[in-house]
Amino acid sequence: MFVDNINRRSKIPFYQQLYEILRGKIVQGDWKPGDMMPPESELIEQYQVSRNTVRQVLDLLVQEGLIYRQRGRGTFVAHPTLEQTMLRIISFTEDMQQRNFVPGTEVVSSKVITTPIEIAEKLQIAEGEELAVIERLRLADGEPMSIEKSFLVHRYCPNILRYDYALNPLRQVLEREYRIKLIHARQIIRAIMASGELAELLKIQMPSPLLFIERVSFSQDSLPVEYLEIFYRADRYSLYNELQD
């Protein structure tokens, strides 16, 4: 039977009891993904525990990926951790639609730069050549999930920055307007800590871990067209791959 109160005669610490109560409400579906959690003051009054106890429990639930905080809004029940397959190239929009989430995109910046040497080598172009750079915040049901920074060889897709990428998926624009289809990619994955700028965009606390992917995508003509940096929230994503002997 589910217990929804603190047993003050128990030897189990209050924070552990409160953790089990709140976790039970999430796991059993009393609080559903996207629901706002009761504020700290309400939890303190309802369970007659200290503010430190409530914060300790909420921190544990955040670490477990069951809830997340948004600055200025409150604390919310998280969607289950998303498993990102590594078997094929898939757009964020397509991925979220397959999971029955509403995908969203906010354009952080778009500009033309000259290619630094480290990216020039990856894209097999001359240092100083023009790159179109599009940085996007990706959301699922309004929750920030990742940041994508695309570096595109500009001569392959001139004037590509004229489109609104909050409304137009980049891969669709490449295929429709420039006849460029990204058919394979090479990538490196590693763990990093979020910078202040990334943490602010993703609405996560610092320090928080991120999954960082560097990807070079190739066209149907085997040309390296895009260098992509993706910063995934580590509390919302796991990466999946199958290995065969």
N, C-alpha and C positions, 0 to 999 in steps of 0.2 A: 504494500500500500504506500502511495506517495505521501510524504510528510511535508507540510507547508508551514512549519513553525520551528523555532529554535527550542530544543530541549535543554533547559538550564540546569538540569540535574545530571546531564550526560558528561562523561569525561572527554568527549570529542570536542575539540576547540570550536568556538563559535564560527570562526572563518570557514572551517571545513564543513560545518553543517550548512552554513549559508551558501557555500559553493555548490554543495549537492542539491540544495533546493533550487537555486537559479539555473544550474545546469540541467536539472530535471525538467524544468519548464520549457527549456529550449529543445532538448532531445525528444520530449514527448509531444511537442508541437503546440503547447499552450501559447508560446510566443513563436511566431513564424518569421522566416527570413524577411528582412526589411522592416519589421516592427520596431518601434522605438522602445527602448528599455525604460522602466520607471527611473526618475531622477534619483540621485544619491539621497536627497533629503527624504523622499518617500520610502526608500528601502530602509533607511535608518529608523524612521518612525514605525514602519510596519513590523520590523524584526527586532527592534530595540537593541541595536548594536551600535558600535562606534563608527564614525566616519572612516577611520583607518581600516576597520574590518571590511566595510563595504568596498573601499578602494582596492584593498588587497584581493578580494574576490573578483572584482571586475578586471583587475590586471591579469589574474589567472585565466579568466574566460577569454580575454583578448589574446593572450599567448597561445591558447588552445585553438584560436581561430573561430570561436563560436560567436563572438561579438566584435564590433569595431566602433571606434569613436570618430566623429566628424566635428572639427572645431566649429564652435558657434551654433551647432545643431543638437548634439546629444550623442547618445550611445545606442547602437542598433544591433539587432540580431543579424548575423552574417548568413549569406548563402553558403551552402556546402562548398568546400574547396574545389576549385575547377582543375581538372586534369587536362593538361595540354599535350596532345599527341605530337610526337616528333616524326611521324611517318610520312607526312606530306605537307606542302605549303597550303595553309588555309588562312583566309583573311579573318580579322577580328569580328567583323560584322557577320560573316557566315557562321563562325564558331558560336557566337552568342545566340544567333537565331536558331541554330540546331539545339541549343540547350534551353530554348524557350525563355530567354532573357530579352529584354528590349535593349538593343545596342545603342550607344550614344557616342558622339565624338565632339570634342571641343578643340579648335585649332589654337595652339599656343603661339606659334609663330610660323611665318613662311618668308623665305628670302633667297636671294642668289648670293653665293659666296665663291671664292676661288679655292680650289682643291688643295688642302694641306697634304704634305708628302705621304703621311701614313694612310690616308684614304685613297690617294692617287694609286698607291701600290695595290691596294685591294681591288680597285676598279680598273686597273690596267690602263690608266690614262696619264696624261702629263700633269705634273704638279702645276697649279695655277689655272687649270682649265675650270670652266664654270660648272658649279653644282647648284641644283635647285634643292633647297632644304625645307622640309615640312615637318613640324613637330606637332603631335596630336596627343591629347589626353583621351583615353578610351574608357567608356563607362558601361556598366551592365545594370539595368534597372536604376540608373542614376548614381550608382556607386562607382567611384574611381577604381579602375582595375590595373591599368598599365599606361605607360607613356611610350610612344613610338616616335623615333626621329629618323626620317627617311632622307638619304642623300642620293639624288638622282643625277646621272650624267645629263646635263641640260641640252646638249646638242642632239641627243636622242629624242627628247620630248620638249621642244621649245615652247615657251609660253605656258607651261603646265601650271604655273602658279595662278593663272587667271581663274581657276575653278575653286569653288567653295568646298573644302574637304570636310566640313561639318555635315554636308549633305551628300557629297559624291564620294563613294569609295575610291581610293587611289588606284587600286588594281583595275577597277572597271574603266576609269579614265584612260589608263595606259593602254588597255585593250581596245577600247572604242575609238579613241582619238589618234592613237599613235601606232596601233597594230603591234603593240609589245605585250607579249604574254610571258609571265614569269613561270618557268616550268621546272627549275630545280635551283637548289641553294646549298651553300656551305655555311655552317655556323659554329660558333664557340659559345659555351654557356659557363658562367661562373657566378658566384655569390659576391655581392658587394653590400656596403652600407649606404643607405639613402643620404644624399646631401640635403641641406636645408631646403633648397629649391624643389627637389624631387619630393621630399616629404610634404611640403606645402601643397603641391599640385595633387598628390595622391591622398592627402588628408590623413596621414599617418603620423605617429609619434616618432621622435628621434631619441636614440638611434633605432632604426628598424632595418631588417635585412630585405634585400631585393634580389630577384633572379635577373641577371643581366645577360642578354643575348646579343651577340654581334653576328650579323648575317649578310652575306653577299648573295644576291639573287641574279640568276642568269635568264636571258631571253631565249626564245625558240631558236635564235641564231647563235646561241652559246656566248652571247656578249654579256659581261657583267654590267648590269644596268643600275642596280640599286645597292647601296650599302645601308643597312638598317640597324639601328640600336633600339632595343626594346627593354624597358625596365618594368618587370612584373612585381606586384606586391607578393612577397613570399608567404604571407598569411592567407592569400586567396588562390594561389596557383601551386600545383605540383606538375612536374614534367614527366611524361610517360614515353617509354620506348620498348620495343620488343627486340630481343637479341636471339640469334639462332646459331647453333653450333655448325 
